[in-house]
Amino acid sequence: MSDNLPACPECSGAYTYEMGVLLVCPECGHEWSPSDESAGGTGDKVIRDAVGNVLADGDTVTVVKTLKVKGSPTGIKAGTKVRNIRLVDGVDGHDIDCKVDGFGAMQLKSSVVKKA
């Protein structure tokens, strides 16, 4: 086992190991490619939408599937446009902060939107 392997980007675990072309953390189970880490070495986290487009602050996105919202009988319909998003380090994968017309301020996951 090599001593110069990087720590896990998810949990900062020090016991990472190589499995083929991937690096694996036995503590949290996260797998990543060493090339991903070298590309992200600038400290900026790249957030991509459901189809792989890179998102940025101020973008307009479209919801790709109907989302249930607590307290609302209808939820957010697929095809709803959300303007002027803000990228954040949210809780539980919710990395988009926005205002949805008819619902107000909320956080969305980037996996349920696509760039408009």
BAMARLUM-250604 format. One record per residue (C-alpha): residue number from 0; residue in three letters; x, y, z. Coordinates in Angstrom, 1 decimal. Example, Ala and Ser with C-alpha at 12.3 -4.5 7.8 and 13.67 -1.06 7.14 Angstrom:
2
<n: 0, res: ALA, c1: 12.3, c2: -4.5, c3: 7.8>
<n: 1, res: SER, c1: 13.7, c2: -1.1, c3: 7.1>
END
This chain:
116
<n: 0, res: MET, c1: 0.0, c2: 0.0, c3: 0.0>
<n: 1, res: SER, c1: 1.4, c2: 3.4, c3: -1.0>
<n: 2, res: ASP, c1: 1.7, c2: 6.1, c3: 1.7>
<n: 3, res: ASN, c1: 1.2, c2: 8.9, c3: -0.8>
<n: 4, res: LEU, c1: -2.5, c2: 8.4, c3: -1.6>
<n: 5, res: PRO, c1: -4.7, c2: 11.4, c3: -1.0>
<n: 6, res: ALA, c1: -7.3, c2: 11.5, c3: 1.8>
<n: 7, res: CYS, c1: -11.0, c2: 10.9, c3: 0.9>
<n: 8, res: PRO, c1: -12.7, c2: 14.1, c3: -0.5>
<n: 9, res: GLU, c1: -16.0, c2: 13.1, c3: 1.2>
<n: 10, res: CYS, c1: -15.0, c2: 12.2, c3: 4.8>
<n: 11, res: SER, c1: -11.2, c2: 13.1, c3: 4.8>
<n: 12, res: GLY, c1: -10.4, c2: 9.5, c3: 5.8>
<n: 13, res: ALA, c1: -6.7, c2: 8.6, c3: 5.7>
<n: 14, res: TYR, c1: -7.1, c2: 4.9, c3: 4.8>
<n: 15, res: THR, c1: -7.7, c2: 5.2, c3: 1.0>
<n: 16, res: TYR, c1: -6.6, c2: 2.4, c3: -1.3>
<n: 17, res: GLU, c1: -6.5, c2: 1.7, c3: -5.0>
<n: 18, res: MET, c1: -8.9, c2: -0.6, c3: -6.7>
<n: 19, res: GLY, c1: -8.1, c2: -0.8, c3: -10.3>
<n: 20, res: VAL, c1: -8.2, c2: 2.8, c3: -11.7>
<n: 21, res: LEU, c1: -10.3, c2: 4.1, c3: -8.8>
<n: 22, res: LEU, c1: -9.4, c2: 5.2, c3: -5.3>
<n: 23, res: VAL, c1: -11.7, c2: 3.9, c3: -2.5>
<n: 24, res: CYS, c1: -12.3, c2: 5.0, c3: 1.1>
<n: 25, res: PRO, c1: -13.1, c2: 2.1, c3: 3.4>
<n: 26, res: GLU, c1: -14.6, c2: 4.4, c3: 6.0>
<n: 27, res: CYS, c1: -17.5, c2: 5.9, c3: 4.0>
<n: 28, res: GLY, c1: -17.4, c2: 3.8, c3: 0.8>
<n: 29, res: HIS, c1: -16.7, c2: 6.7, c3: -1.6>
<n: 30, res: GLU, c1: -15.1, c2: 5.9, c3: -4.9>
<n: 31, res: TRP, c1: -13.4, c2: 8.5, c3: -7.1>
<n: 32, res: SER, c1: -10.9, c2: 8.7, c3: -9.9>
<n: 33, res: PRO, c1: -7.5, c2: 10.2, c3: -9.3>
<n: 34, res: SER, c1: -7.9, c2: 12.3, c3: -12.4>
<n: 35, res: ASP, c1: -11.0, c2: 13.9, c3: -10.9>
<n: 36, res: GLU, c1: -8.9, c2: 15.1, c3: -7.9>
<n: 37, res: SER, c1: -6.2, c2: 16.6, c3: -10.0>
<n: 38, res: ALA, c1: -8.8, c2: 18.5, c3: -12.1>
<n: 39, res: GLY, c1: -10.4, c2: 19.8, c3: -8.9>
<n: 40, res: GLY, c1: -7.2, c2: 20.9, c3: -7.3>
<n: 41, res: THR, c1: -8.1, c2: 24.5, c3: -7.6>
<n: 42, res: GLY, c1: -10.6, c2: 24.2, c3: -4.7>
<n: 43, res: ASP, c1: -13.6, c2: 25.0, c3: -6.9>
<n: 44, res: LYS, c1: -16.3, c2: 22.3, c3: -6.8>
<n: 45, res: VAL, c1: -17.9, c2: 21.8, c3: -10.2>
<n: 46, res: ILE, c1: -21.6, c2: 21.2, c3: -10.0>
<n: 47, res: ARG, c1: -23.3, c2: 19.6, c3: -13.0>
<n: 48, res: ASP, c1: -26.9, c2: 19.2, c3: -13.9>
<n: 49, res: ALA, c1: -28.8, c2: 15.9, c3: -14.8>
<n: 50, res: VAL, c1: -27.3, c2: 15.8, c3: -18.3>
<n: 51, res: GLY, c1: -23.8, c2: 16.8, c3: -17.4>
<n: 52, res: ASN, c1: -23.7, c2: 20.6, c3: -18.2>
<n: 53, res: VAL, c1: -21.7, c2: 22.7, c3: -15.7>
<n: 54, res: LEU, c1: -23.9, c2: 25.0, c3: -13.7>
<n: 55, res: ALA, c1: -23.0, c2: 28.5, c3: -12.5>
<n: 56, res: ASP, c1: -24.5, c2: 31.2, c3: -10.3>
<n: 57, res: GLY, c1: -27.3, c2: 33.1, c3: -12.1>
<n: 58, res: ASP, c1: -28.2, c2: 30.3, c3: -14.6>
<n: 59, res: THR, c1: -31.7, c2: 29.4, c3: -15.5>
<n: 60, res: VAL, c1: -32.6, c2: 25.7, c3: -15.1>
<n: 61, res: THR, c1: -35.6, c2: 23.5, c3: -15.9>
<n: 62, res: VAL, c1: -36.9, c2: 20.9, c3: -13.5>
<n: 63, res: VAL, c1: -36.7, c2: 17.5, c3: -15.3>
<n: 64, res: LYS, c1: -39.1, c2: 15.5, c3: -13.1>
<n: 65, res: THR, c1: -42.1, c2: 16.2, c3: -10.9>
<n: 66, res: LEU, c1: -41.0, c2: 16.9, c3: -7.3>
<n: 67, res: LYS, c1: -43.1, c2: 16.4, c3: -4.2>
<n: 68, res: VAL, c1: -43.1, c2: 19.3, c3: -1.8>
<n: 69, res: LYS, c1: -44.2, c2: 19.0, c3: 1.8>
<n: 70, res: GLY, c1: -47.4, c2: 21.0, c3: 2.4>
<n: 71, res: SER, c1: -48.3, c2: 21.3, c3: -1.3>
<n: 72, res: PRO, c1: -50.8, c2: 19.0, c3: -2.9>
<n: 73, res: THR, c1: -49.4, c2: 19.4, c3: -6.4>
<n: 74, res: GLY, c1: -45.6, c2: 19.8, c3: -6.0>
<n: 75, res: ILE, c1: -43.3, c2: 21.2, c3: -8.6>
<n: 76, res: LYS, c1: -44.1, c2: 20.0, c3: -12.1>
<n: 77, res: ALA, c1: -41.6, c2: 18.8, c3: -14.6>
<n: 78, res: GLY, c1: -40.7, c2: 21.6, c3: -17.0>
<n: 79, res: THR, c1: -40.9, c2: 24.4, c3: -14.4>
<n: 80, res: LYS, c1: -38.2, c2: 27.0, c3: -15.1>
<n: 81, res: VAL, c1: -36.2, c2: 28.3, c3: -12.2>
<n: 82, res: ARG, c1: -34.3, c2: 31.6, c3: -12.8>
<n: 83, res: ASN, c1: -31.2, c2: 33.0, c3: -11.2>
<n: 84, res: ILE, c1: -30.0, c2: 30.0, c3: -9.2>
<n: 85, res: ARG, c1: -27.2, c2: 30.2, c3: -6.6>
<n: 86, res: LEU, c1: -24.8, c2: 27.3, c3: -6.0>
<n: 87, res: VAL, c1: -24.3, c2: 26.4, c3: -2.3>
<n: 88, res: ASP, c1: -22.8, c2: 23.6, c3: -0.2>
<n: 89, res: GLY, c1: -26.2, c2: 22.4, c3: 0.9>
<n: 90, res: VAL, c1: -27.4, c2: 19.6, c3: 3.2>
<n: 91, res: ASP, c1: -28.0, c2: 16.1, c3: 1.8>
<n: 92, res: GLY, c1: -27.0, c2: 16.9, c3: -1.8>
<n: 93, res: HIS, c1: -29.2, c2: 20.0, c3: -2.2>
<n: 94, res: ASP, c1: -26.7, c2: 22.2, c3: -3.9>
<n: 95, res: ILE, c1: -28.9, c2: 24.8, c3: -5.6>
<n: 96, res: ASP, c1: -30.5, c2: 27.7, c3: -3.7>
<n: 97, res: CYS, c1: -33.4, c2: 29.3, c3: -5.6>
<n: 98, res: LYS, c1: -36.9, c2: 30.8, c3: -5.6>
<n: 99, res: VAL, c1: -39.5, c2: 28.8, c3: -7.4>
<n: 100, res: ASP, c1: -42.6, c2: 30.7, c3: -8.6>
<n: 101, res: GLY, c1: -45.6, c2: 29.7, c3: -6.5>
<n: 102, res: PHE, c1: -43.5, c2: 28.0, c3: -3.8>
<n: 103, res: GLY, c1: -40.9, c2: 30.5, c3: -2.6>
<n: 104, res: ALA, c1: -37.3, c2: 30.0, c3: -1.6>
<n: 105, res: MET, c1: -36.0, c2: 26.4, c3: -1.5>
<n: 106, res: GLN, c1: -33.0, c2: 24.2, c3: -2.2>
<n: 107, res: LEU, c1: -32.9, c2: 21.7, c3: -5.1>
<n: 108, res: LYS, c1: -30.5, c2: 18.9, c3: -6.1>
<n: 109, res: SER, c1: -28.6, c2: 19.4, c3: -9.3>
<n: 110, res: SER, c1: -29.6, c2: 15.9, c3: -10.4>
<n: 111, res: VAL, c1: -33.2, c2: 17.0, c3: -10.9>
<n: 112, res: VAL, c1: -32.6, c2: 20.0, c3: -13.1>
<n: 113, res: LYS, c1: -31.1, c2: 20.7, c3: -16.5>
<n: 114, res: LYS, c1: -29.6, c2: 24.0, c3: -17.8>
<n: 115, res: ALA, c1: -32.1, c2: 26.0, c3: -19.9>
END
